Amino acid sequence: MHSQQQAVSAHYAVGDLAERVLAALKAAGKDVEHLTHADLAPLDAFHIRGRDATRELAALAHLDASHAVLDVGCAIGGSARYLAAQHGCRVTGIDLSAEFCEVAALLSARCGLAGQTTFRAASALELPFPAASFDVAWTEHVQMNIADKARFYGEIGRVLRPGGRLLFHDVFLGPAGEPHYPVPWARDAAISHLQPAGAVAPILAALGFRQRHWEDVSARSLDWYRARVQKLDARGPAPVGIHLLMGADAGQKFRNVTRNLEEARIVVVQAVFEK
Ligand SMILES: C[S@@+](CC[C@H](N)C(=O)[O-])C[C@H]1O[C@@H](n2cnc3c(N)ncnc32)[C@H](O)[C@@H]1O
């Protein structure tokens, strides 16, 4: 594996993740043999605004059972399960982390979604699929870890069929400059490759994509993060939450996302492009 990708994998490595997740769910009173995607929502939506953001982006996708969806950088499969359960589509998730993919498959099986979701450890920069394999590509909060944006979007373009759509919900560099670290995707600048949001559309245009939707959701993201940090300060970490994926400095990362949004060091955009 390329050294940048090794550094990204090391950043997201948790260890004993399946045991920790199942123990937390049990402690919260869940039947871990029979879970629902909603039981997992506090834990498996590893992006700003959690399941709310997934639901909003899905509403732009008009998905149904005929669609084959690729979730690029799926982590433990929260969005894949949500899309499969709510919209009936088949979802393939890929992620650099073999540990995340194993936990994703385990949780899908416990939710009765093993037939509709599959997970595979792979790099977004070398997608292990033939050209034109998918109707929809979905990606949330992944490209911040990838320096070569043209290759990232180029691989997505290759595996999408003509007329297929790319949906993303992503973090970009804000006008105030470099973010405060650590943040959920990086402990320092070494694996954080933020670019201004304006840099993406020309890359996608050069690859033949047409923009169908573009919305800056930074203000909603800040409201959501402020509420999360307030809750954290008042009650401490919830038994089941994305902090389980984020290490001992999760609280500091949450606070820095809030501060970075307040100071316009990061912006968040959801968008739809058509190939
Ligand atoms: C912040 S998490 C977001 C996960 C998921 N999309 C979600 O929203 O719940 C970023 C994920 O991107 C994955 N990732 C980063 N670089 C990648 C690459 N080059 N190829 C595949 N996955 C990558 C990481 O392993 C991690 O699981």
The ligand as a Tripos MOL2 file, in Angstrom:
@<TRIPOS>MOLECULE
LIG
   27    29     1     0     0
SMALL
NO_CHARGES

@<TRIPOS>ATOM
      1 C1        -14.5330   10.3480    7.9470 C.3       1 LIG1
      2 S1        -14.7140    8.7070    7.3600 S.3       1 LIG1
      3 C2        -16.2430    8.7970    6.4620 C.3       1 LIG1
      4 C3        -16.8610    7.4560    6.3230 C.3       1 LIG1
      5 C4        -18.2060    7.3530    5.6350 C.3       1 LIG1
      6 N1        -18.1820    7.8770    4.2920 N.3       1 LIG1
      7 C5        -19.3010    8.0220    6.4230 C.2       1 LIG1
      8 O1        -19.6500    9.1530    6.0560 O.co2     1 LIG1
      9 O2        -19.7910    7.4470    7.3910 O.co2     1 LIG1
     10 C6        -13.5080    8.6260    6.0410 C.3       1 LIG1
     11 C7        -13.3360    7.2180    5.4750 C.3       1 LIG1
     12 O3        -12.6340    7.3120    4.2340 O.3       1 LIG1
     13 C8        -11.7800    6.2040    4.1320 C.3       1 LIG1
     14 N2        -10.7240    6.5260    3.1660 N.ar      1 LIG1
     15 C9         -9.8150    7.5210    3.2220 C.ar      1 LIG1
     16 N3         -9.0080    7.4850    2.1480 N.ar      1 LIG1
     17 C10        -9.4280    6.4480    1.3800 C.ar      1 LIG1
     18 C11        -8.9940    5.8960    0.1400 C.ar      1 LIG1
     19 N4         -7.9220    6.3730   -0.5310 N.pl3     1 LIG1
     20 N5         -9.6750    4.8360   -0.3530 N.ar      1 LIG1
     21 C12       -10.7320    4.2990    0.3090 C.ar      1 LIG1
     22 N6        -11.1640    4.7800    1.4980 N.ar      1 LIG1
     23 C13       -10.5300    5.8400    2.0230 C.ar      1 LIG1
     24 C14       -11.2810    6.0030    5.5440 C.3       1 LIG1
     25 O4        -10.7390    4.7250    5.7620 O.3       1 LIG1
     26 C15       -12.5440    6.2850    6.3540 C.3       1 LIG1
     27 O5        -13.2770    5.1220    6.5720 O.3       1 LIG1
@<TRIPOS>BOND
     1     1     2 1
     2     2     3 1
     3     2    10 1
     4     3     4 1
     5     4     5 1
     6     5     6 1
     7     5     7 1
     8     7     8 2
     9     7     9 1
    10    10    11 1
    11    11    12 1
    12    11    26 1
    13    12    13 1
    14    13    14 1
    15    13    24 1
    16    14    15 ar
    17    14    23 ar
    18    15    16 ar
    19    16    17 ar
    20    17    18 ar
    21    17    23 ar
    22    18    19 1
    23    18    20 ar
    24    20    21 ar
    25    21    22 ar
    26    22    23 ar
    27    24    25 1
    28    24    26 1
    29    26    27 1
@<TRIPOS>SUBSTRUCTURE
     1 LIG1         1 GROUP 0 **** ****
